[in-house]
């Protein structure tokens, strides 16, 4: 399933869902069918909306109705003459990233990509069986952090943190639905993490199998799950099937800018931050609105970051962070082959909104370029005018934003000497600069990633259609890159990546190197496509430039309903009604919850105006998993066709 599209649902409103049982008795007409144009052609996000997920492309709002059957969906839009005149669109988004997987097997396609089998990281050393009988249970609503609790679902602990302190070797902590917060939540700006992982080993923390909703781990301090050091590493730990929420939505741009030179944890918290360890497995997580990274693992080996949804992070930290980070890895053995995996993640809407600041930089230091910053008096005096922008990088005078990627795999060359990294099947869109960056890392397989519509930090020469207050920090504007960048890398394999830059003169595919000696990495692979944007010449033998943006596989369909519309779809249920600004993220979580709950799951969701409220709220409807439409819908001649 491909991901939700980075468009505001404001344009996807006022369509009605009609119970399938009523459809056979009602007259219908098919309004129109039109071929679709990819919305990447729309520079103005308000000129159209992405309103239906299917095996199709996006098109401007001025189009007629578009209907096209998805590969495994039976989506139909019907018009009915006798009901209320409700003009608008339907927004359906595919669910992804909630399921757990034990093995990832890559099948070799026609162009002879090699078959790879990668064993689940948390099991790779086989030190734990994680037997079902070795379990602890946690419930925020009915538990107690006391002796005599925790051994059963009927008598659970109250907090995850307490359960971790009482852990047994090779234990699984089952977290029941509810909200779990850090100590002192809501008071102070330097609170600690919800759960400390320092020195934790041989432990699984996962959503309880009987949950009807993902447990929520909410923080306003250092983060959700944080820990690890050289002396207290995190080893053989699995975290899965949880929602992790930071304070990003409640922080304002003026607040973040005022705190830029400080180090308060409220503005720097991460969702999951593991600073040292090995055999780490993070999957089935929905991580959003963390001021810094959503998921970050450094100084580690045997890591899987797999099947997660990571969105709306890195807005307010001045640390120049990215949404998903795998950095400064350290091999713990001499095994070859893939030991580091970043796969099947949906990463969108993550960007830096305040400039980078590093208190450890001396006034004359800059990692950018080869300028001698000490030669500029203005730099010494802390002035903007007269001090080159490169010399102001990381200084208090930096007034531009060039950091903040979707996925960043970086700084591994000097420390990760044995083993390979695989970055595969991720979808990255709507992020601040590039969707995916591999930096100073060797032996990397980059495969089947879909990267599009990144570069959401404004460029100086491209005015944004809708001005936002944080745009005041973009200064000279971002660099002209918004796709996949390989920087100082070697032994890179590229297979079947689909890249579309935000603008035609952005780089979609680029290689960078400090010296000419680094300009010949050992590329292998093929079937990579750049559908919009410039392409660096060096990887050209492995990358094709195509004119048809549809070839990049961004499969969304917009539906302009005209005067009347109804949607016939799989069995569905209304999951709630939410304020417009929160509707998409909350409905996405509802979809993920339904997928975990096992009551039919969630294949897609729609957001429509809540006619009962008439206040702009959006009604979230969950469409359950089903190989075919309902019997009533299936029997209809229109659907049969």
Secondary structure, 3 states (H helix, E strand, C coil): CCCCCCCCHHHCCCCEECCHHHHCCCCCECCCCCCCCCHHHCCCHHHCCCCEECCCCCCCCCCCCCCCCCCCCCCEEEECCCCCCCCCCCEEEECCCCCCCCEEEECCCCCCCCCEEEECHHHCCCCCCCCCCCEEEECCCCCCCCCCCCCECCECECCHHHHHHCCCCCEEEEECCCEEECCCCCCCCCCCCCEECCCCEEEEEEECCCCCCCEEEECCCCEEEEECCCCCCEEEEEEECEEEECCCCCCCHHHHHHCCCCCCHHHCCEEEEECCEEEEEEECCEEECCCCCCEEEECEEEEEEECCEEECCCCCCCCCCCCEEEECCCCCCCCCCEEEEEECCEEECCCCCCCCCCCCCCCCCCCCCCCCHHHCHHHHCCCCCCCCHHHHCCCCCCCCCCCCCCEEEECCCCCCCCCEEEEECCEEECCCCCCEEEECCEEEEEECCEEECCCCCCECCCCCCCCCHHHHHCCCECCCEEEEEEECCEEEEEECCEEECCCCCCEEEEEECCCHHHCCCCCEEECEEEEECEECCCCCCCEEECCCHHHHCCCEECCCCCCCCEEECCCEEEEEEECHHHHHHHHHHHHHHHHHHCCCCCCEEEEEECCCCCCCCEEEEEECCCCCCCHHHHHCHHHHC
